[in-house]
Amino acid sequence: MYALYIEIMGSPIEELDETIVGFRAATQRPAYRQRLLQDLDYAGGISSLRLMRTVERLSGDGPGPSIRQVATELGVEHSTASRSVDTLVRAYLLSRSRCADDQRQVRLQLTEQGRSSLRATTRRRQEVLAALVEAWDPDDVHTLTRLLDRLRGEFDAEFGHR
């Protein structure tokens, strides 16, 4: 393992790792989060938005995901996801319904208010991104998008699909 570390030091892999860590840190900064939620009629935080995006993505045309599916997708404990779901249900952003096939299971769906909040924050996030890369060549934006998607695909293949 140490030999691998020596080979990686100063390599493009080290630079990639530092860039990924730095990018993740940048998107966790309070100023970024505040900008995304600024002037929006939304009482939840970024973690609630992540949960709502996960419900939307996992729903597709189906009956909606279970709390366990959402927890697995987000990489959190079932109890954590359940508490977050409770909060979003009380805020009328998510609804729960019993699974037709198994009455013990609950399926989650975004409410119209939840869809509206998610659309507004998605638009805001895209506006922020557009402003950040405004001076970039469109080919650079396309290349970055393609390479990030490729890297995400490798992560999905190695550690489980999102």
C-alpha positions as CSV (number, residue, x, y, z in Angstrom):
1,M,0.0,0.0,0.0
2,Y,2.8,2.4,0.8
3,A,4.4,1.8,-2.6
4,L,1.2,2.7,-4.2
5,Y,1.1,5.9,-2.2
6,I,4.6,6.8,-3.3
7,E,3.8,6.2,-7.0
8,I,0.6,8.4,-6.7
9,M,2.2,11.4,-4.9
10,G,2.7,14.2,-7.4
11,S,0.8,12.4,-10.0
12,P,-2.4,13.3,-11.9
13,I,-4.3,11.1,-9.5
14,E,-3.1,13.2,-6.6
15,E,-4.2,16.3,-8.4
16,L,-7.6,14.7,-9.3
17,D,-8.1,13.7,-5.7
18,E,-7.3,17.2,-4.4
19,T,-9.6,18.7,-7.0
20,I,-12.5,16.4,-6.1
21,V,-12.0,17.1,-2.4
22,G,-11.8,20.8,-3.0
23,F,-14.9,20.9,-5.2
24,R,-17.0,18.9,-2.7
25,A,-15.9,21.4,0.0
26,A,-16.8,24.3,-2.2
27,T,-20.3,23.0,-2.7
28,Q,-20.7,22.5,1.1
29,R,-19.9,26.2,1.9
30,P,-22.7,28.1,3.7
31,A,-22.6,30.9,1.1
32,Y,-23.3,28.5,-1.7
33,R,-26.1,26.8,0.2
34,Q,-27.6,30.2,1.0
35,R,-27.4,31.3,-2.6
36,L,-29.3,28.2,-3.7
37,L,-32.1,28.7,-1.2
38,Q,-32.2,32.6,-1.3
39,D,-35.6,34.0,-1.9
40,L,-37.2,30.6,-2.4
41,D,-40.3,29.6,-0.4
42,Y,-38.6,26.5,1.0
43,A,-38.2,25.7,4.7
44,G,-35.9,22.7,4.3
45,G,-32.1,22.6,3.9
46,I,-29.8,21.1,1.3
47,S,-30.1,17.6,2.7
48,S,-33.9,17.8,2.3
49,L,-33.3,18.8,-1.3
50,R,-31.0,15.8,-1.8
51,L,-33.7,13.5,-0.4
52,M,-36.4,15.1,-2.7
53,R,-34.1,14.8,-5.8
54,T,-33.5,11.1,-4.9
55,V,-37.2,10.4,-4.6
56,E,-37.8,12.1,-7.9
57,R,-35.0,10.2,-9.6
58,L,-36.0,6.8,-8.2
59,S,-39.7,7.3,-8.9
60,G,-39.4,7.4,-12.7
61,D,-42.8,6.2,-13.9
62,G,-43.2,3.8,-11.0
63,P,-44.9,3.9,-7.7
64,G,-42.1,5.7,-5.9
65,P,-39.3,4.5,-3.8
66,S,-39.4,3.1,-0.3
67,I,-37.6,4.8,2.6
68,R,-35.1,2.0,2.5
69,Q,-34.3,2.6,-1.1
70,V,-33.9,6.3,-0.5
71,A,-31.6,5.6,2.5
72,T,-29.5,3.3,0.5
73,E,-29.2,5.7,-2.4
74,L,-28.2,8.6,0.0
75,G,-25.8,6.4,2.0
76,V,-27.6,7.1,5.3
77,E,-29.2,5.0,8.0
78,H,-32.8,4.0,7.5
79,S,-33.7,5.9,10.7
80,T,-32.1,9.1,9.4
81,A,-33.9,8.9,6.1
82,S,-37.2,8.2,8.0
83,R,-36.8,11.3,10.2
84,S,-36.1,13.4,7.1
85,V,-39.1,11.9,5.3
86,D,-41.3,12.7,8.3
87,T,-40.1,16.4,8.2
88,L,-40.8,16.6,4.4
89,V,-44.3,15.0,4.8
90,R,-45.2,17.5,7.6
91,A,-44.0,20.3,5.2
92,Y,-46.3,18.9,2.4
93,L,-43.3,18.3,0.2
94,L,-43.6,14.5,0.1
95,S,-46.4,12.1,0.5
96,R,-46.5,8.5,1.6
97,S,-48.7,5.8,0.4
98,R,-48.9,2.1,1.1
99,C,-47.5,-0.2,-1.6
100,A,-50.2,-2.0,-3.5
101,D,-48.1,-5.2,-3.6
102,D,-47.0,-5.2,0.1
103,Q,-49.1,-3.2,2.6
104,R,-46.1,-3.2,5.0
105,Q,-44.1,-1.0,2.6
106,V,-44.6,2.7,2.2
107,R,-43.9,4.4,-1.2
108,L,-42.8,8.1,-1.4
109,Q,-43.9,10.6,-3.9
110,L,-43.2,14.3,-4.3
111,T,-46.2,16.5,-3.8
112,E,-46.9,19.3,-6.3
113,Q,-45.4,21.7,-3.7
114,G,-42.4,19.5,-3.5
115,R,-42.0,19.3,-7.3
116,S,-42.3,23.1,-7.4
117,S,-39.7,23.6,-4.7
118,L,-37.3,21.2,-6.4
119,R,-37.8,22.8,-9.8
120,A,-37.0,26.2,-8.3
121,T,-33.9,25.1,-6.6
122,T,-32.7,23.2,-9.7
123,R,-33.2,26.3,-11.7
124,R,-31.2,28.3,-9.1
125,R,-28.4,25.8,-9.0
126,Q,-28.2,25.8,-12.8
127,E,-28.2,29.6,-12.8
128,V,-25.3,29.6,-10.4
129,L,-23.4,27.1,-12.5
130,A,-24.1,29.1,-15.7
131,A,-22.7,32.2,-14.0
132,L,-19.6,30.4,-12.9
133,V,-18.7,29.1,-16.3
134,E,-20.0,32.0,-18.3
135,A,-16.6,33.0,-19.6
136,W,-15.7,29.4,-20.5
137,D,-15.5,28.0,-24.0
138,P,-18.7,25.8,-24.5
139,D,-16.4,23.0,-25.6
140,D,-14.7,23.1,-22.2
141,V,-18.0,22.9,-20.4
142,H,-19.0,19.9,-22.6
143,T,-15.6,18.2,-22.0
144,L,-15.9,18.7,-18.2
145,T,-19.4,17.3,-18.2
146,R,-18.5,14.3,-20.3
147,L,-15.4,13.5,-18.1
148,L,-17.3,14.0,-14.8
149,D,-20.1,11.7,-16.1
150,R,-17.5,9.1,-17.0
151,L,-15.9,9.3,-13.6
152,R,-19.3,9.0,-11.9
153,G,-20.0,6.0,-14.0
154,E,-16.8,4.4,-12.8
155,F,-17.8,5.1,-9.2
156,D,-21.2,3.6,-9.9
157,A,-19.7,0.5,-11.4
158,E,-17.3,0.0,-8.5
159,F,-19.4,1.1,-5.5
160,G,-23.0,0.6,-6.6
161,H,-25.3,2.4,-8.9
162,R,-26.7,5.7,-7.6
